[in-house]
Amino acid sequence: MGFIRRLLLGDHEKLQDREFINQNDEPEYPSSTKLADNVNYLMHEFHNTNDLRIRILNKGNASLLYIESLVDQGKIHETIFRPLEFNEVDSIGEIPSAKHTLNLEESIRGLLKGHAIYMEDGRKTIAQFAVTSSFNRSTEEPQNEKVVRGSHDGFIENLMVNINLIRRRIQNRDLTIKYYKLGKKTNTNVALVFLDGVTDPELIQEIETRLNYISSDMIHSPGYVEEFIEDNTKSPFPQMLNTERPDRVVAAIMEGRVAIMTEGTPTTLIAPSTFFSFYQASDDYNMRWFTGTFVRLIRLTSFVIAIGLPAFYIAVVSFHFEVIPDELVIPVKQSINEIAYPPLIEALVMVVIIELIREAGIRLPQPIGQTIGIVGGLVIGDAVVRAGLVSNLMVIVVALTAIASFVVPSNELSTTLRFLTFPLIFLAGTLGFIGITFGFMMILIHLTRLESFGVPYLAPVAPLRFKDLKDTFIRVPIYMMNKRPRDSRAVQMEAIGPSREWKQIEKSSQSDEAGKSINQPDGGNNKTDK
């Protein structure tokens, strides 16, 4: 029975306590047979911190050490002292769930994980026990990525729980997890998740190389990792997709992409990513395909509205009044004449006010934030118009611009669109339509030159690949997406086999029955008189 218990519990603990890969060799310091020397070394390395607890056992011949802020006292009793109470073992070092080591540096890493270590005088072997306390919130749906249909769970701040959500959806032996430790001081756990046999090995190697080159004391969020490994840090456009939805991460992994997950945050990075992937949402695949296409076209249209509508309005009222229909010339002119400063300043004032209201709504508690949004949108908007500081048309234009920027499913790209509004406003206020054309050309040139891990950012439009357009501007039926997109760099392109052959069989059987009914003679006329 002892062998079976050791086999079941011991291997389970080894899987849970698996060491994370680090680019640097971990230091080693061999333990001593003298208990006092080992305890003094650990106390010195932890600088006599007050939350390092030392429990003296066996009349001073053994010690149990742990960091009380990281352990669960209930687990300590159940894992360590309960087997002794029921005489299951003779000493703590013989408990099957213990992980043994002769390296004090490894014991330090265990203490920092929330383990308890047991040492005896006269023995070099150190026993470690996983008694980490866990405070996990529920896997509720992300607040910034809500859907109408589909799963309503989301990632949390626990890396193992997040990987569990992925493995529950991809129950395949090819799903591979690779662990890393980043941050010289923080030792943050990072995981690469990909599907072996589908994901390009060169892509995995490229991501691993970039991760290994990170040399920083602190890594505590995906934003840190993203800036270290993305291709172009000077671009305002995000080159890696951020999401907190497990279904979206699973869909990306099945396409052959790589997910980068970090301990302590629910946000996951997906690489490589293209411009069109930021406009795809989980709802697109849970509704009728023509409805999904319609909604996606609206989102893509919002890109032009969000960055170009204020600039277009400024250019029209400042330089190109001739494009306004005759019926609207007088109302527009009357609205503008009441403003004491040019439309360029008017637009900048309104855009800045919108950004202030938005930031205030985010930073304040949720009930107060909603009140600030309503008060700012209605009261301030009405007041600035009545005071003659802003025209009615400018309020409408800025409001439509703000709404269009919020249509984007990705918060990072939404922020980029609001940022690009300012340079286009300046160009429109100085050069009119020529400035807008110049600005859009610069943005287009930048997007065509941008890459994400060797994948063109505007793929499959530039370079043009007609077969991959099935899930960009439009969303064709899922059974027609039989090939993985090339921008995922997948090595196995076949994704969906023949799945609607039953329809052809049904049609052929119906045609055969119709042919038989036509060729069959009438039963009454076929009888012979006797």
C-alpha positions in Angstrom: 0.0 0.0 0.0 2.9 2.4 0.7 4.2 1.9 -2.8 0.8 2.7 -4.4 0.4 5.7 -2.2 3.8 7.0 -3.1 3.1 6.3 -6.8 -0.2 8.2 -6.7 0.6 11.1 -4.4 4.3 11.4 -5.1 4.1 11.7 -8.9 1.1 14.1 -8.5 3.2 16.4 -6.4 6.0 16.2 -8.9 3.7 17.3 -11.6 2.4 20.2 -9.5 5.8 21.3 -8.4 7.5 21.1 -11.7 10.2 23.6 -12.0 9.8 26.4 -14.5 12.5 26.8 -17.2 14.9 29.7 -16.7 17.5 31.0 -19.2 20.1 31.2 -16.4 21.4 28.2 -14.4 20.0 28.2 -10.9 22.6 28.5 -8.1 23.3 25.6 -5.9 24.4 25.5 -2.2 24.7 22.0 -0.7 23.0 21.4 2.6 24.9 20.5 5.8 24.4 17.8 8.3 24.2 20.5 11.0 20.7 21.8 11.4 21.9 25.1 12.9 24.0 25.8 9.8 21.2 25.2 7.4 18.7 27.4 9.4 21.3 30.2 9.8 21.9 30.1 6.0 18.2 30.4 5.2 17.7 33.2 7.7 20.6 35.1 6.3 19.4 34.7 2.7 15.9 36.0 3.7 17.5 38.9 5.7 15.8 37.8 8.9 12.4 38.6 7.5 9.6 38.4 10.2 7.2 36.2 8.2 9.8 33.3 7.9 8.5 31.0 10.6 10.7 28.3 12.2 9.0 25.6 14.3 11.3 23.5 16.5 10.4 19.8 16.5 11.7 16.6 18.0 13.2 18.3 21.0 15.3 20.7 18.9 16.6 18.0 16.5 14.4 19.0 13.6 12.8 22.2 12.2 9.9 23.1 10.0 10.3 26.3 8.1 7.8 28.2 6.0 6.7 31.8 5.0 3.5 32.3 6.9 2.1 34.8 4.3 2.3 32.2 1.5 1.1 29.0 3.2 -2.2 27.6 4.3 -2.1 26.5 8.0 -4.8 23.9 7.3 -2.8 22.3 4.5 0.2 22.1 6.9 -1.8 20.2 9.4 -3.4 17.9 6.8 -0.2 17.2 4.8 2.5 17.1 7.5 1.0 16.5 11.0 -2.1 14.4 10.3 0.0 11.4 9.0 1.9 11.5 12.2 -1.2 11.6 14.3 -2.6 8.5 12.6 0.8 6.7 12.8 0.9 6.4 9.0 4.6 7.3 9.1 7.3 7.4 11.7 8.7 10.8 10.8 7.9 13.8 8.7 10.6 13.0 6.2 8.9 9.7 5.3 5.7 11.3 4.2 5.1 10.1 0.5 4.1 13.6 -0.7 7.4 15.1 0.2 9.9 16.3 -2.4 13.5 15.7 -1.3 16.5 17.8 -2.2 20.1 18.4 -1.0 20.3 22.0 -2.3 19.5 24.9 0.0 18.9 27.2 -3.0 16.2 24.9 -4.2 14.7 25.0 -0.7 14.7 28.8 -1.0 12.8 28.7 -4.3 10.3 26.3 -2.6 9.8 28.6 0.3 9.1 31.5 -2.1 6.4 29.3 -3.8 4.7 28.7 -0.5 6.2 25.3 0.4 7.2 24.2 3.8 10.6 22.6 4.3 11.6 20.0 7.0 15.2 19.5 8.1 16.7 17.1 10.7 20.0 17.4 12.5 22.5 14.9 11.2 20.9 14.5 7.8 21.5 16.5 4.6 18.2 15.6 3.0 15.6 18.4 3.0 11.9 17.5 2.6 9.6 20.0 0.9 5.8 20.0 1.1 3.3 21.9 -1.2 1.1 23.8 1.3 0.6 27.0 -0.7 -2.5 29.1 0.1 -4.7 30.0 -2.9 -7.1 32.9 -3.2 -8.7 32.6 -6.5 -11.7 34.5 -7.8 -14.3 32.8 -9.9 -13.7 32.4 -13.6 -16.3 34.9 -14.6 -16.8 36.6 -18.0 -14.3 39.4 -18.6 -16.0 42.8 -18.2 -14.4 44.2 -21.4 -15.1 41.2 -23.7 -18.7 40.3 -23.1 -20.6 38.2 -25.7 -24.3 37.5 -26.2 -23.9 33.8 -27.2 -21.0 31.5 -26.3 -19.1 30.7 -23.1 -19.3 33.1 -20.2 -16.1 32.2 -18.4 -12.8 34.0 -18.4 -9.2 33.8 -17.2 -8.2 34.7 -13.7 -4.9 35.6 -12.0 -3.9 32.0 -11.4 -1.8 30.5 -14.3 -2.7 26.9 -13.5 -6.4 27.6 -13.5 -6.0 29.4 -16.9 -4.2 26.4 -18.4 -6.9 24.1 -17.0 -9.5 26.2 -18.9 -7.6 25.6 -22.1 -7.0 21.9 -21.5 -10.7 21.3 -20.8 -11.4 22.7 -24.3 -8.5 21.0 -26.1 -8.3 17.5 -24.8 -5.5 16.4 -27.1 -2.1 15.0 -26.4 -0.5 17.5 -28.9 -1.4 20.5 -26.7 2.0 21.5 -25.3 2.9 23.8 -22.4 6.4 25.3 -21.9 7.2 27.1 -18.7 9.7 30.0 -18.2 10.7 32.3 -15.4 11.1 36.0 -16.3 12.3 38.8 -14.1 15.5 38.5 -12.1 13.9 39.7 -8.9 10.2 38.8 -9.5 10.7 35.4 -11.0 7.4 35.6 -12.8 6.0 32.3 -14.2 5.3 32.5 -18.0 3.8 29.7 -20.1 3.9 29.2 -23.9 0.8 27.2 -25.1 0.7 25.8 -28.6 -0.5 22.7 -30.5 2.5 20.5 -31.5 2.2 19.4 -35.1 0.2 22.4 -36.1 2.2 25.3 -34.9 5.3 26.2 -36.9 8.4 25.1 -34.9 10.3 28.1 -36.2 7.7 30.4 -34.7 8.0 28.6 -31.4 11.8 28.9 -31.5 11.6 32.6 -32.4 9.4 33.4 -29.5 11.6 31.4 -27.1 14.7 33.2 -28.4 13.1 36.6 -27.7 11.9 35.5 -24.3 15.4 34.3 -23.4 16.9 37.6 -24.3 14.7 39.4 -21.7 16.9 40.8 -18.9 14.8 42.7 -16.4 14.4 42.8 -12.7 10.6 42.9 -12.9 8.1 41.2 -15.2 4.6 41.2 -13.7 2.2 41.8 -16.7 1.8 40.8 -20.3 2.5 44.5 -21.2 6.1 44.1 -20.1 6.5 40.9 -22.1 4.8 42.4 -25.2 7.2 45.4 -25.3 10.2 43.2 -25.0 9.4 40.7 -27.8 7.2 42.7 -30.4 8.7 43.5 -33.7 8.3 47.3 -33.7 7.9 49.1 -30.4 7.6 52.5 -32.2 4.4 51.6 -33.9 1.1 52.8 -32.3 -0.6 49.6 -33.5 -0.6 46.5 -31.3 1.2 43.6 -32.9 0.0 40.9 -30.4 -3.6 40.3 -29.6 -4.6 40.6 -25.9 -7.6 38.7 -24.6 -9.0 37.3 -21.4 -11.4 34.8 -23.1 -10.5 31.1 -23.1 -12.6 30.4 -26.2 -10.7 33.1 -28.1 -7.3 31.7 -27.0 -8.4 28.2 -27.9 -9.5 29.3 -31.4 -6.1 31.0 -31.9 -4.2 27.9 -30.8 -6.2 25.7 -33.1 -5.2 27.9 -36.0 -1.5 27.3 -35.2 -0.8 30.4 -33.2 1.0 30.6 -29.8 -0.5 31.9 -26.6 1.7 33.5 -24.0 0.3 33.4 -20.4 1.7 35.1 -17.3 1.2 34.4 -13.6 -0.8 37.0 -11.8 -2.8 38.4 -14.7 -5.8 37.1 -16.7 -4.6 38.7 -20.0 -3.1 36.4 -22.6 -1.0 37.4 -25.6 -1.6 35.7 -29.0 1.1 35.7 -31.6 1.3 36.2 -34.5 -1.6 38.6 -35.0 -2.8 40.7 -37.9 -4.9 43.8 -38.3 -8.1 41.9 -39.1 -7.8 39.6 -36.0 -8.5 42.6 -33.8 -11.9 43.0 -35.4 -12.9 39.4 -34.9 -15.1 38.6 -31.9 -16.4 35.3 -30.5 -20.0 36.4 -31.3 -19.2 36.3 -35.0 -19.0 32.5 -35.0 -22.1 32.0 -32.7 -24.5 33.7 -35.1 -25.7 33.2 -38.7 -22.8 33.8 -41.1 -24.4 36.6 -43.0 -25.3 38.3 -39.7 -21.7 37.9 -38.6 -20.5 39.4 -41.9 -22.8 42.4 -41.5 -21.6 43.1 -38.0 -17.9 42.7 -39.0 -18.3 45.1 -41.9 -19.8 47.6 -39.4 -16.7 47.2 -37.2 -14.3 47.7 -40.1 -16.3 50.8 -41.1 -15.9 52.2 -37.6 -12.1 52.2 -38.2 -12.5 54.9 -40.9 -15.1 56.8 -38.9 -13.1 56.8 -35.7 -9.9 58.3 -37.2 -11.3 60.3 -40.1 -14.7 61.8 -39.2 -13.4 64.8 -37.2 -10.7 65.5 -39.7 -13.3 65.3 -42.6 -15.6 67.8 -40.8 -12.7 70.2 -40.1 -11.6 70.0 -43.7 -15.1 70.7 -45.1 -15.9 73.7 -42.9 -12.5 75.2 -43.2 -11.5 74.7 -46.9 -14.1 72.8 -48.9 -17.5 74.3 -48.3 -18.5 73.5 -51.8 -19.0 69.8 -51.0 -21.9 70.6 -48.6 -25.3 70.3 -50.1 -27.1 73.6 -50.8 -29.8 72.9 -48.3 -27.3 72.5 -45.5 -25.0 75.4 -46.3 -27.0 78.0 -44.3 -27.5 75.9 -41.1 -23.9 74.8 -41.0 -22.7 78.4 -41.6 -24.9 79.8 -38.8 -23.7 77.1 -36.4 -20.0 77.9 -37.2 -20.3 81.7 -37.1 -21.3 81.7 -33.5 -17.9 80.1 -32.4 -15.1 82.5 -31.7 -12.2 80.2 -32.7 -11.5 78.0 -35.7 -12.9 74.4 -36.0 -9.4 73.0 -35.4 -9.4 74.3 -31.8 -13.0 73.4 -31.4 -12.4 69.8 -32.3 -9.3 69.5 -30.1 -11.3 70.9 -27.1 -14.1 68.4 -27.6 -11.8 65.4 -28.2 -9.9 66.2 -25.0 -13.1 66.5 -23.0 -14.3 63.1 -24.3 -11.0 61.6 -23.2 -11.2 63.2 -19.8 -14.7 61.8 -19.3 -13.6 58.4 -20.4 -10.6 58.3 -18.1 -12.7 59.5 -15.2 -15.3 56.8 -15.8 -12.6 54.1 -15.8 -10.7 55.3 -12.6 -13.8 55.9 -10.4 -15.9 53.2 -8.8 -18.4 51.7 -11.2 -21.6 53.4 -9.9 -19.9 56.8 -9.8 -18.1 56.2 -13.2 -21.5 55.6 -14.9 -22.8 58.8 -13.4 -19.8 60.7 -14.6 -20.4 59.4 -18.1 -24.0 60.5 -18.1 -23.4 63.9 -16.5 -20.4 64.6 -18.7 -22.1 63.6 -21.9 -25.4 65.4 -21.3 -24.8 68.3 -19.0 -21.3 69.4 -20.2 -22.3 68.8 -23.9 -25.4 70.9 -23.5 -23.6 73.6 -21.5 -20.7 74.1 -24.0 -23.2 74.4 -26.9 -25.4 77.0 -25.0 -22.3 79.0 -24.0 -21.2 79.2 -27.7 -18.0 77.4 -27.1 -18.7 74.5 -29.4 -21.1 74.1 -32.3 -23.9 71.5 -32.4 -22.4 69.8 -35.4 -19.0 69.4 -33.6 -20.7 67.7 -30.7 -22.4 65.2 -33.0 -19.2 64.5 -34.9 -17.1 63.9 -31.7 -19.8 61.7 -30.2 -20.0 59.5 -33.4 -16.2 59.3 -33.3 -16.1 58.1 -29.7 -18.9 55.5 -30.4 -17.0 54.2 -33.5 -13.8 53.8 -31.5 -15.6 51.7 -28.8 -17.0 49.3 -31.5 -13.5 47.6 -31.8 -13.4 44.4 -29.8 -9.8 45.1 -28.8 -9.2 47.8 -26.2 -5.6 48.3 -27.4 -6.6 49.0 -31.0 -9.4 51.3 -29.7 -6.8 53.4 -27.9 -4.7 53.5 -31.0 -7.6 54.9 -33.1 -8.3 57.6 -30.6 -4.6 58.6 -30.6 -4.5 58.7 -34.5 -7.4 61.2 -34.4 -5.2 64.0 -33.3 -2.6 64.0 -36.1 -5.3 63.8 -38.7 -7.1 66.7 -37.1 -4.0 68.8 -37.4 -3.5 67.8 -41.0 -7.1 68.5 -41.9 -6.9 71.9 -40.2 -3.8 73.0 -42.1 -4.1 71.3 -45.5 -7.8 70.2 -45.9 -8.5 67.1 -48.0 -4.9 67.0 -49.1 -3.8 66.6 -45.5 -6.3 63.9 -44.8 -5.1 62.0 -47.9 -1.5 62.4 -46.9 -2.3 61.1 -43.4 -4.2 58.1 -44.6 -1.4 57.3 -47.0 1.1 57.4 -44.2 -1.0 55.1 -42.1 -1.5 52.7 -45.0 2.3 52.6 -45.8 3.1 52.0 -42.1 0.6 49.1 -41.9 1.9 47.4 -45.0 5.5 47.6 -43.6 4.5 46.3 -40.2 5.0 42.6 -39.2 4.1 40.4 -36.4 6.7 37.6 -36.0 7.4 37.5 -39.7 3.7 37.8 -40.7 2.6 40.9 -42.7 0.2 43.0 -40.5 -2.3 43.4 -43.3 -2.4 39.8 -44.4 -4.3 38.4 -46.3 -4.9 41.7 -48.1 -1.3 42.7 -48.5 0.0 40.4 -49.8 -3.3 39.4 -51.4 -4.5 35.8 -50.8 -8.0 35.2 -51.9 -8.4 31.9 -50.1 -7.7 33.6 -46.8 -10.3 36.3 -47.3 -13.0 33.9 -46.0 -12.6 35.3 -42.4 -11.6 39.0 -42.9 -14.1 41.4 -44.3 -16.7 38.7 -44.4 -17.3 35.5 -42.4 -18.3 32.6 -44.6 -19.9 29.5 -43.2 -17.6 27.6 -40.9 -17.6 24.4 -43.0 -16.1 26.4 -45.9 -13.1 27.4 -43.7 -11.4 24.1 -44.5 -7.9 25.6 -44.5 -6.1 27.4 -41.7 -5.0 30.9 -42.6 -1.5 31.3 -43.8 -0.8 34.2 -41.5 -0.9 31.8 -38.6 2.2 30.1 -40.0 0.6 26.7 -39.4 2.5 23.6 -40.7 -0.8 21.6 -41.0 -3.1 23.6 -43.2 -6.1 21.1 -43.3 -8.5 22.1 -40.6 -12.0 20.9 -41.7 -12.7 17.8 -43.8 -15.8 17.1 -45.9 -18.6 17.8 -43.3 -21.7 18.3 -45.4 -21.5 15.3 -47.7 -24.8 14.2 -46.2 -26.5 17.1 -48.1 -25.2 15.7 -51.5 -26.3 12.2 -50.5 -29.7 13.5 -49.6 -30.1 15.4 -52.8 -29.0 12.4 -54.9 -31.5 10.1 -53.0 -34.3 12.6 -53.6 -33.5 12.8 -57.3 -33.4 9.0 -57.5 -36.8 8.7 -55.9 -38.2 11.3 -58.2 -36.8 9.5 -61.2 -38.3 6.2 -60.0 -41.7 7.8 -59.5 -41.7 9.2 -63.0 -40.6 6.0 -64.7 -43.0 3.8 -62.7 -46.2 3.0 -64.7 -49.6 3.8 -63.2 -50.8 1.0 -61.0 -54.4 1.1 -62.4 -53.3 1.0 -66.1 -50.8 -1.7 -65.5 -53.4 -4.3 -64.7 -54.4 -6.8 -67.4 -57.9 -8.0 -67.8 -58.5 -11.7 -67.5 
